[in-house]
Every structure is written in structure tokens, then in C-alpha cells.
Amino acid sequence: MAVPFISEVKRTHNCGQLTAANVGEEVVLFGWVHNRRDHGGAVFIDLRDREGLTQVVFEPDSAEAHALAGSLRLEFCIGVKGKVVSRGKNVNPKMKTGEIEVKATDLTIFNRSEPTPFPIEDSIDTSEEKRLAHRYLDLRRAPLQKSLMTRSKMNALTRSYMHQNGFLELETPFMGKYTPGGARNFLVPSRMNPGKFYALAESPQLYKQLFMVAGFDRYFQIVKCFRDEDLRVDRQPEFTQIDVEMSFVTQDDIFTIIEGLLKKLWGEVLGIDIPTPFARMDFYESMAKYGNDKPDLRFGLEHTVLTDLIREHGEAGGVPMLFEAVQNKGIVKAMVIPAEKAMSRAESDKLEEFAKQAGAKGLARAKVTETGDWTQSPLAKTISPALRQAINQAVGAKTGDLILFQFGKEALVHTVMANLRVHVAKKLGLIPEYGSGGHWKFLWVVNPPLFEFDEETNTWAAAHHAFTRPHDADVEYLLTDPGRVKCHRYDVVLNGFEIGGGSIRLHDPKVQAQVFKALGISDEEAMTKFGFLLDALKFGAPPHGGIALGMDRLAFLLTNAESLRDVIPFPKTKTGTDLMTGAPGDVDDRQLKELHVRPVPVPQK
């Protein structure tokens, strides 16, 4: 008589749970056939669920189950009932359940499986495109299941920590009003309001500030956000963040809460005690030493800014292109590859190719001799001994060191040198190609500029958003020297990734009006774009500030994943498509008519 699996006979254990302590027990397991071995008389399988594997043996003395086991194939979904027995000397140390096996007495096949388009194994060579097209099968693989289980644990730990610290989990709308600034929004046409559009929220920024005005004091949310941006290794069009806002706080209060959360996550997930408080670095120091505001501190290779040095030596320095860069309001930077990490001439030539791919025109180099002279460098022909000596001293160059130079527009030089620094570190084995390498370097980058200059429009723009509080000492420069104004904005950085960012908000209407004026925003335009928030700030808005942590990036780093897609259940490709469902897809004319939308033909290239 067939055993009534599921309806009456329930699962007793998962496939990663049984040990020698369970020997002699009768158990019921459900899962998928991971592999199958027929040893003539007995049939062996490894049964898999999300928790692991258990070896099951079907022997001829259980005739019905043994006969049915002969038809089992990979990825059949089955149920098994049997007794736990010891494997004696045949222990498999690679399996959590390697001390035991289940001698099956009953078997049911819930569902058969066709041959899968790729093997369900930990490591496979299958293209990512094929795996994404069959993501539900890809997600059966243990590494991805482990990553998503880690994310689930992170969610639970975050909620527990935030509740313990007095935060309320409150929801905000996904669909709101489009407000300019920040990332490009996805737009949603409104059927009931012809010609009008919602914007999918790129963050709950304005709503969480309204929670503070409403008196909720401490808010958090694990929330989905949307940005219509070009994708890269650490970016998706829809992403999840841990969103936080607090009233009556300083920047330090926010840092303490976030450091405590990250300490809890690393401690509970990895068993690693992260030292707190985190180090802090001024924005301008970060740009000077590392070329960006998210430096990877697991290795050295710091940059040296030589602009003032070149200016001091002037044309007498003998290198016209360096002097011209400074005269044209550019900068000059250098980075040293130490002699003990020496590169061949061919390898250093490839660095120039990399620099060009990053946007540079080239990469000037100089190898330092015992006498302090330079070889392998076109700069050596014209540079004055005084400037050469001064540069060697400034960068700390020793015999055999290779100096790399980049000069020109400040933004480009920083970008090229930042990318080059990480590229060289990977080439020299200072950091792994991906993953932490067992080193976790947390950092707060603080005191950035409130504004950034847009050369295309010749105007000042908000570097973050228009509601960031400037330093009190810099308020007087809002209208006279905007580039000088620093603000209470901050990023928390880990191993070269920005994992969170936020600011203390502007709650003073008078200062807010000055910020708008510096941005060239009139009172009328401000009310049109941000009227609901500006109105709210008039009614006793408390001092407040917050931050958002990227949950996807945290999971990506905690699991040492190769790609952000490895920690997102159903990710998009680099072109924003879903290979499994075919999204984005076409809609019929009737739907477009209902939405009052007319498609515009895309010109053929």
C-alpha cells in the first residue's frame, strides 16, 4: 500500500540535518535527486534540499521502493521514508550528513524532470545568459541558495536591531511625483489622469523626512527603489536599501547606530567582530590620495598630488605638458609601484592601454635608478634635475620603483588614477579579483562639498540633494563662493564600495532659501518642484538626518559574490532585460490607448 506522503506522512527533517545522533530513527525527507548511482543491487542517490544533501539507499528487500528507484533521474522531485543507519567506515567528510545514510522503505515521485539545460552543481561553466534564462534552475544551486538564505538572515537581523533601538518600520509609496535631481526615474503613465505620470521612487527621501515632521522620530524600512541608469557590477535598475531617518540627532548619532547594525550583521552572519568606531576621512583627502570618495583601504598605492610642485618649478621644470596642465587649471598626480612588486616592460605597457580605456590620452611613466635618475620615460629627456629630485622626494620613490603619472582635467585624472590603482592592486595580488580576501576595511568619508559645478550648463548643482545641511561656518559663502561650502553629508565605505550614504537635512527655511538661490532655483520653481516638503518644513520641523544602506551591496560583500546578480533572486542583465520572462516587453495598442501613450519609433542605426 502506497504511503500517503504530504497528506498524512509529513517531512521530519531537512537534507542537511541528520547526524550519527539520529541513527535508528525513522525519518521522512523531501527534495530533488542530486545524483544517482546504481551499484548492481542497491540504488544510491543524494537527495538535496536548500539545507544540504543526504545519501539514500534503496535495497532489494524493500521491493516496491527499489523498483521505483530504478526510474529515478536527476532533478526528479521525490519523497522518501526510511531508517537512519550509520555508514561505518565509509564516512563522507565532505557532507554535513556524511556519517549516515537513510535506508529507504518507501518512495514517491512527486514530479519527474526533463534533462536540465545545465547541471545543478556548485561550479559550472554555463554562460550567465543561459542560467538567467532558466533562473529557477540556477537558484537550485547551493551557492546561490546560500546567498539568498544569507540575505534572509540579514533582513531578520536588521529588523531585530532597528526595533531594539526604537525605530518604527513604516512604508512609503513606490509611485510618487517626479522631482528633478539625482538619478533618472522610471515613469508610470496614469490611466485615470490622462497625460500625467507617476515616478517610481528612486528612494523614500522626501517621505521619510515627512515622517520626521510628523513626529515619528525614528524610522526605518527595507525598501525597493528604482533608478533608470546604466548598469554595472554593483548596480541594478531595481534595488533594495535599508532606509533610516532620525530626529534630534547629530552626524555622530547616526554613525553610532549604523556601525552597531553593521557590527551585528558581520558578527551574526560571518562570526567576525568588526571594530568600531570606524575610521573617518575628509572627502578632499580621499580624492587626493585615492581619486574617489570610496577608497579601498586594504592596500596602499596612494596617489600624490604634484600640482603645486609643478607650479613652483614652472617652465624651468622642463616638462611643458605638465606645466601646461597646471596652467589650464588641471592637476598632476603620481602613483608608485614599488620595486619589490616590479612589473616587466610589457606589463607596464599594458597599464597604458588600461588608462586609455578609462578615458586617458596616455600614461606617463618613469623608473627610478640608483642615482635617482629616470629611465624608460620620455619625461627623462627634458625634466630638470631639481624637479625630478623634488618629485622623487614627494612620492617617496626608491631605486627600482616605477612612477606612474596622470595629468589634465581634475575629474578625469582622479577617475583614471582611481581605476588604475585598483587595477594594479589586483595585478600585483594585493587584493583578490573579487571578494574580501578576509579583510574588511570600513570607513566614513565626511565633509564633502554641498555643490558641484556643471561645466556644460555653467551652473552650480547640488552634489547630493538640495536639502543637505551646510556647515554652519560655510553658510556665509552660499551666494558668494558656493564651491567653498562643505556639508553634513557622509558615505560609509567598505573595500572600495560605497555601501551607504546620507546627510543631516536642512530644516531651516531661511538657509534652504539661500541654497535654492545658489542653485538658481526661484521661489516659484522651488514650490512647483518641492512645495509639499517646503510647506511641511514650516510647521515645526525637527532637526533630522538619515542614511540609506545598499542591502544588495551588503549581501554582495558579505557573501564574497562575483556579481551583484548573484545575490538578487531575479536580476536584470546589463541591458536591463529579464531573460527568463522577456521583460521589458511589448504591449498592445488597446493598452497604450487606455494609458494615452503613443510610442515613438526608434531610428534605425
C-alpha positions in Angstrom: 0.0 0.0 0.0 1.4 3.4 -1.0 2.4 5.7 1.8 0.3 8.9 1.8 3.2 11.4 1.6 2.4 15.0 2.5 -1.3 14.4 3.3 -0.5 12.1 6.2 3.2 11.4 6.2 5.0 14.7 6.9 8.6 15.7 6.5 10.6 15.1 9.7 14.0 16.6 8.8 15.7 18.5 6.1 18.5 17.1 4.0 21.3 18.8 5.8 20.2 17.9 9.3 20.8 14.2 10.1 23.8 13.1 12.1 25.0 10.0 13.9 22.7 11.0 16.8 19.8 10.2 14.6 20.8 6.5 13.9 17.9 4.2 14.3 15.2 6.9 13.8 12.5 6.6 11.1 12.6 9.8 9.0 10.8 11.4 6.1 12.7 13.6 3.6 11.6 15.6 0.6 13.8 17.0 -2.1 15.4 16.6 -5.5 17.7 13.9 -6.9 21.1 15.5 -6.9 22.9 12.4 -8.3 22.2 8.7 -8.7 24.4 5.6 -8.6 23.3 2.0 -9.4 25.6 -0.5 -7.8 24.0 -3.6 -9.3 21.8 -4.5 -6.4 21.3 -1.3 -4.4 20.5 2.1 -5.9 22.1 5.1 -4.2 21.0 8.7 -4.5 22.0 12.0 -2.9 18.8 13.8 -2.0 19.0 17.6 -2.0 17.0 20.5 -0.5 18.1 24.0 0.4 19.8 22.8 3.6 22.1 20.2 2.0 22.4 16.6 0.9 21.6 13.2 2.4 22.6 9.9 0.9 19.6 7.5 0.5 20.0 3.8 -0.4 17.3 1.6 -1.9 17.9 -2.1 -1.4 16.1 -5.1 -2.9 14.5 -6.1 0.4 12.2 -3.0 0.0 10.9 -4.3 -3.3 8.4 -1.6 -4.3 10.7 1.3 -3.4 13.7 -0.4 -5.0 11.8 -1.0 -8.3 10.6 2.6 -8.4 14.1 3.9 -7.6 15.3 2.3 -10.8 13.4 5.0 -12.7 14.9 8.0 -10.8 16.8 10.6 -12.8 18.5 13.8 -11.9 16.2 16.6 -10.5 13.2 14.3 -10.0 11.2 15.8 -7.1 10.6 12.9 -4.6 9.7 11.9 -1.1 11.5 9.2 0.9 10.7 7.4 4.1 13.2 5.2 5.8 15.6 4.5 8.7 18.8 6.3 9.5 21.8 4.0 9.6 25.5 4.5 10.2 27.9 4.5 7.2 30.5 3.0 9.5 34.0 3.4 7.9 32.5 4.9 4.8 32.0 8.4 6.2 32.0 11.2 3.7 33.7 14.1 5.4 32.6 16.5 2.6 29.0 16.2 3.6 27.4 17.5 6.8 25.4 14.3 6.8 28.3 12.1 5.8 28.2 9.9 8.9 24.8 8.4 8.0 22.6 7.3 5.2 18.9 6.7 5.0 17.8 3.1 4.2 14.6 3.8 2.3 11.4 1.7 2.8 9.1 4.0 0.8 9.4 6.3 -2.2 7.1 8.6 -4.1 7.9 10.6 -7.2 6.1 14.0 -6.9 7.3 15.1 -10.3 9.6 14.0 -13.0 12.2 16.3 -14.6 13.3 16.6 -18.2 17.1 16.8 -18.7 18.1 20.3 -17.4 19.8 22.7 -19.8 22.8 22.8 -17.4 23.9 20.7 -14.4 22.7 21.7 -11.0 26.2 21.9 -9.4 28.1 24.3 -7.3 30.6 25.3 -10.1 29.5 25.2 -13.7 30.9 26.7 -17.0 27.4 27.5 -18.4 27.0 31.0 -19.7 25.3 33.5 -17.4 22.8 34.2 -20.2 21.6 30.6 -20.2 21.5 30.5 -16.4 19.4 33.7 -16.2 17.0 32.4 -18.8 16.4 29.4 -16.5 16.9 31.3 -13.2 14.6 29.0 -11.3 17.0 26.1 -12.0 20.1 28.3 -11.4 18.6 29.1 -8.0 18.7 25.4 -7.1 22.5 25.5 -7.0 23.9 25.6 -3.5 26.0 28.8 -3.7 23.0 30.9 -4.9 20.7 29.3 -2.3 23.2 30.1 0.4 23.5 33.7 -0.7 19.7 34.2 -0.7 19.4 32.5 2.7 22.1 34.9 4.0 20.0 37.8 2.7 17.0 36.5 4.5 19.1 36.3 7.7 20.3 39.9 7.1 16.7 41.1 6.8 15.8 39.5 10.1 18.8 40.8 11.9 18.3 44.3 10.6 14.6 44.4 11.7 15.6 43.0 15.1 18.4 45.5 15.6 16.3 48.5 14.5 13.3 47.6 16.7 15.6 47.2 19.7 16.9 50.7 19.1 13.5 52.3 19.0 12.9 52.5 15.2 9.5 52.1 13.6 9.2 50.2 10.3 7.0 52.4 8.2 6.1 52.2 4.5 6.3 54.8 1.8 4.8 54.9 -1.7 6.5 53.4 -4.7 4.7 55.7 -7.1 5.0 59.5 -6.4 5.6 62.8 -8.0 8.6 63.3 -10.2 11.1 65.6 -8.6 14.3 66.7 -10.5 17.8 65.9 -9.3 19.5 62.6 -8.6 19.1 59.6 -10.7 16.8 59.2 -13.8 13.4 58.0 -12.8 11.2 55.3 -14.3 7.9 56.9 -15.3 4.5 55.3 -15.0 1.6 56.7 -17.1 -1.7 57.3 -15.2 -4.7 55.9 -16.9 -7.1 57.9 -14.7 -5.2 61.1 -15.2 -4.5 61.3 -18.9 -1.1 62.8 -19.8 0.1 62.6 -16.2 2.9 60.3 -14.9 3.9 58.8 -11.6 7.6 58.4 -11.0 8.9 55.2 -9.4 10.7 56.2 -6.2 14.5 56.3 -6.5 14.4 56.5 -2.7 11.9 57.3 0.0 13.9 60.5 0.7 11.2 63.1 0.8 8.6 60.8 2.5 11.0 59.8 5.3 11.6 63.5 6.0 7.9 64.0 6.3 7.8 61.2 8.8 10.1 63.3 10.9 7.9 66.3 10.5 5.0 64.1 11.6 6.8 63.2 14.8 7.7 59.5 14.3 11.2 60.3 15.5 12.9 57.1 14.3 12.0 55.4 11.0 13.5 52.5 9.0 12.4 50.5 6.0 13.9 47.7 4.0 12.6 49.1 0.7 12.7 48.5 -3.0 13.9 51.5 -5.1 14.1 52.2 -8.8 16.7 54.0 -11.0 16.7 54.1 -14.7 20.5 54.1 -15.0 23.2 52.3 -17.0 24.1 49.1 -15.1 27.5 47.8 -13.8 28.8 45.2 -11.5 27.3 46.8 -8.4 24.1 48.3 -9.8 20.6 47.1 -10.8 17.6 49.1 -12.0 15.6 47.9 -9.0 17.5 47.5 -5.8 16.9 47.2 -2.1 18.1 49.6 0.6 17.9 49.8 4.4 16.5 53.3 4.7 16.9 55.2 8.0 15.9 58.6 9.3 16.2 60.1 12.9 15.1 63.3 14.6 17.1 65.3 17.1 20.4 63.8 16.1 23.9 64.8 15.1 26.0 63.1 12.5 27.8 61.1 15.2 24.5 59.7 16.5 23.7 58.3 13.0 27.2 56.8 12.7 26.8 55.0 16.1 23.5 53.4 15.0 24.8 52.3 11.6 28.1 51.0 13.0 26.1 48.9 15.5 24.0 47.5 12.7 27.0 46.5 10.6 28.8 45.1 13.6 25.7 42.9 14.2 25.5 41.8 10.6 29.2 40.8 10.3 29.1 39.2 13.8 25.9 37.1 13.3 26.5 36.2 9.6 30.3 35.7 9.4 31.2 35.4 13.1 33.6 38.4 12.7 33.9 41.1 15.3 34.1 44.4 13.4 36.0 47.1 15.4 34.1 50.3 16.0 34.1 53.2 15.7 35.0 53.3 12.0 37.8 55.5 10.8 36.8 58.8 9.2 38.4 60.6 6.3 37.8 64.0 4.8 36.3 64.0 1.3 39.1 66.0 -0.1 41.8 63.8 1.4 40.1 60.8 -0.1 40.1 62.4 -3.5 43.7 63.4 -3.3 45.0 60.1 -2.0 42.7 57.6 -3.9 41.0 59.5 -6.7 37.4 58.9 -5.4 35.3 59.1 -2.3 35.0 55.3 -1.8 38.6 54.2 -1.3 39.7 50.6 -0.9 42.0 50.7 2.2 43.0 47.0 2.0 46.2 48.1 0.3 48.5 51.2 -0.2 49.4 52.6 -3.6 48.3 56.0 -2.5 48.3 58.9 -5.0 50.4 62.0 -4.6 49.2 65.4 -5.9 52.1 67.2 -7.6 50.2 70.2 -8.9 51.7 72.7 -6.5 55.2 71.3 -7.1 54.9 71.6 -10.8 53.6 75.2 -10.4 56.6 76.1 -8.2 59.1 74.9 -10.8 57.2 76.4 -13.7 58.6 76.2 -17.2 62.0 75.6 -15.6 60.9 72.2 -14.7 61.5 71.2 -18.3 58.3 69.3 -19.0 55.9 71.5 -21.0 52.9 69.2 -20.9 52.9 69.0 -17.1 53.3 72.8 -16.8 50.5 73.4 -19.4 48.2 71.1 -17.5 48.6 73.2 -14.3 48.3 76.4 -16.3 45.0 75.2 -17.7 43.6 74.6 -14.1 44.3 70.9 -14.3 46.1 68.7 -11.8 49.1 66.4 -11.8 49.1 63.1 -9.9 51.5 60.3 -9.4 51.4 56.7 -8.0 54.4 54.5 -7.2 54.7 50.8 -7.9 57.4 49.6 -5.5 60.5 47.8 -6.8 59.6 44.6 -4.8 56.4 44.4 -6.9 58.3 45.1 -10.1 56.5 44.8 -13.5 58.0 43.9 -16.8 58.2 46.5 -19.5 55.4 44.6 -21.4 53.2 44.6 -18.2 53.7 48.4 -17.7 52.9 49.0 -21.4 49.6 47.3 -20.7 48.9 49.7 -17.9 48.8 52.5 -20.5 46.2 50.6 -22.5 44.1 50.3 -19.4 44.5 54.0 -18.7 43.3 54.8 -22.2 40.3 52.6 -21.8 39.5 54.6 -18.7 39.5 57.8 -20.7 43.1 59.0 -20.5 45.2 60.1 -23.5 48.1 58.0 -22.2 50.1 57.2 -19.1 53.5 58.8 -18.4 56.0 56.5 -16.6 59.4 56.7 -15.1 61.6 54.0 -13.5 64.0 55.3 -10.8 67.7 54.4 -10.9 70.1 54.1 -8.0 71.2 57.7 -8.6 67.6 59.0 -8.7 67.6 59.4 -12.5 64.7 58.2 -14.6 64.7 55.6 -17.3 62.0 54.1 -19.6 60.4 57.5 -19.7 60.1 60.3 -22.3 59.9 62.7 -19.4 63.5 61.9 -18.6 64.8 63.8 -21.7 63.6 67.3 -20.6 62.9 67.3 -16.9 65.2 69.4 -14.8 67.2 67.6 -12.1 65.6 69.8 -9.5 62.1 68.9 -10.4 63.0 65.2 -10.8 64.5 65.2 -7.4 61.5 67.0 -5.9 59.1 64.5 -7.4 61.1 61.5 -6.2 61.1 63.0 -2.7 57.4 63.9 -2.8 56.2 60.4 -3.9 58.8 58.6 -1.8 60.4 56.8 -4.8 63.3 54.5 -4.2 65.6 52.5 -6.5 63.7 50.3 -8.9 60.3 51.9 -8.2 58.1 52.8 -11.1 56.3 56.1 -11.0 53.0 56.5 -12.9 51.8 60.0 -13.9 48.4 61.3 -15.0 47.6 65.0 -15.6 44.9 67.1 -17.1 41.3 67.9 -16.0 40.8 67.2 -12.4 37.8 64.9 -12.6 39.3 62.8 -15.4 42.7 62.5 -13.6 41.0 61.4 -10.4 38.9 58.8 -12.2 41.8 57.3 -14.3 44.1 57.1 -11.3 41.4 55.6 -9.0 40.7 52.9 -11.5 44.4 52.3 -12.2 45.1 52.0 -8.5 42.6 49.1 -8.1 43.7 47.5 -11.4 47.4 47.5 -10.3 46.5 46.1 -6.9 44.7 43.1 -8.5 47.6 42.6 -10.9 50.1 42.6 -8.0 47.9 40.3 -5.9 47.4 42.9 -3.2 43.6 42.2 -3.4 41.7 39.3 -5.0 39.8 39.8 -8.3 36.6 39.8 -6.3 35.7 39.2 -2.7 37.2 40.5 0.5 40.2 38.2 0.8 39.4 38.1 4.5 40.0 41.8 5.1 37.2 44.3 5.9 38.1 48.0 5.8 35.2 50.2 6.9 35.5 54.0 6.5 33.3 57.1 6.8 34.0 59.7 4.2 32.9 63.1 5.5 32.7 66.8 4.8 32.2 66.8 1.1 31.2 69.9 -0.9 27.5 70.9 -1.0 27.7 71.9 -4.6 29.4 70.7 -7.8 30.0 72.8 -10.9 28.3 71.7 -14.1 30.6 72.8 -16.9 28.0 72.1 -19.6 25.4 74.5 -18.1 28.0 76.7 -16.3 25.9 76.5 -13.1 26.2 75.0 -9.7 24.2 71.8 -8.9 23.6 70.0 -5.6 26.2 67.3 -5.2 23.7 65.1 -3.3 20.3 66.8 -3.0 19.1 70.3 -2.2 18.1 69.5 1.4 21.5 68.8 2.7 22.6 71.0 5.6 25.8 73.0 5.0 28.4 73.5 7.7 27.3 76.5 9.9 30.7 78.2 9.3 30.1 78.0 5.5 26.6 79.4 5.3 28.0 82.9 4.6 29.6 81.6 1.3 26.4 80.1 -0.1 25.8 83.0 -2.5 29.4 84.4 -2.8 31.6 81.2 -3.1 29.4 78.1 -3.4 32.3 75.8 -4.3 33.8 76.5 -0.8 30.7 75.3 1.1 31.1 71.9 2.8 28.1 70.0 4.2 27.0 67.4 6.7 26.9 64.5 4.1 28.6 61.2 4.6 29.2 57.9 2.9 30.1 54.6 4.6 32.6 52.7 2.5 33.8 49.1 2.6 36.7 47.7 0.5 36.2 50.2 -2.3 32.4 50.1 -2.4 30.0 52.7 -1.1 27.6 50.7 1.0 25.6 53.6 2.3 25.2 57.4 2.2 23.2 60.1 3.8 23.2 63.5 5.4 21.9 65.8 8.0 18.9 67.6 6.5 18.1 71.3 6.1 15.2 72.1 8.4 15.8 75.9 8.5 13.6 77.6 5.8 16.0 80.7 5.6 19.1 78.6 4.9 17.0 76.5 2.5 16.1 79.6 0.5 19.7 80.5 0.2 20.6 77.1 -1.1 17.9 77.3 -3.7 19.2 80.7 -4.7 22.7 79.4 -5.1 21.3 76.6 -7.4 19.5 79.2 -9.5 16.1 77.9 -8.3 13.4 80.6 -7.9 10.9 80.6 -5.1 8.2 79.7 -7.7 10.2 76.9 -9.2 11.0 75.6 -5.7 7.4 75.5 -4.7 6.5 73.7 -8.0 9.1 71.0 -7.5 9.2 70.6 -3.8 6.2 72.5 -2.5 4.8 69.8 -0.3 8.1 69.3 1.6 8.7 73.1 1.9 5.2 73.6 3.3 5.8 70.8 5.8 9.1 72.3 7.0 7.2 75.4 8.0 5.3 73.6 10.7 7.8 72.9 13.4 10.1 70.5 11.6 12.6 68.9 13.9 16.4 68.8 13.2 16.8 65.4 11.4 19.1 63.3 9.3 19.4 59.9 7.9 21.1 57.4 5.7 20.4 54.5 3.3 22.5 51.3 3.2 22.5 49.3 0.0 21.2 45.8 1.0 22.2 44.3 -2.3 25.8 45.6 -1.9 26.0 44.4 1.7 24.9 40.9 0.7 27.3 41.0 -2.3 30.2 41.8 0.0 29.2 39.5 2.9 28.9 36.5 0.6 32.1 37.3 -1.5 29.9 37.2 -4.6 31.4 37.8 -8.0 28.5 39.9 -9.2 25.6 41.7 -7.7 23.3 39.4 -9.7 24.5 36.5 -7.6 22.6 37.9 -4.5 19.4 39.1 -6.3 16.8 36.3 -6.9 15.7 37.5 -10.3 18.1 40.1 -11.6 18.3 42.0 -14.9 21.1 41.9 -17.4 23.5 44.7 -18.2 20.9 46.0 -20.7 18.1 45.9 -18.1 16.3 42.9 -19.5 14.9 39.8 -17.8 16.0 36.8 -20.0 13.6 34.5 -18.1 10.3 36.4 -18.6 11.3 38.5 -21.6 10.7 41.8 -19.8 10.6 44.6 -20.9 8.0 43.5 -23.5 5.6 45.0 -25.9 2.0 45.9 -25.1 -0.9 46.1 -27.5 -2.4 49.2 -29.0 -5.5 48.9 -26.8 -3.4 49.2 -23.6 -1.5 52.1 -25.0 -4.7 53.9 -25.9 -6.1 53.4 -22.4 -2.9 55.0 -21.0 -3.0 57.8 -23.5 0.5 56.9 -24.6 1.8 56.8 -28.2 5.1 55.1 -28.9 7.8 56.9 -30.9 9.6 54.8 -33.4 13.3 54.3 -32.6 15.6 55.4 -35.5 17.5 52.5 -37.1 21.2 52.7 -36.6 
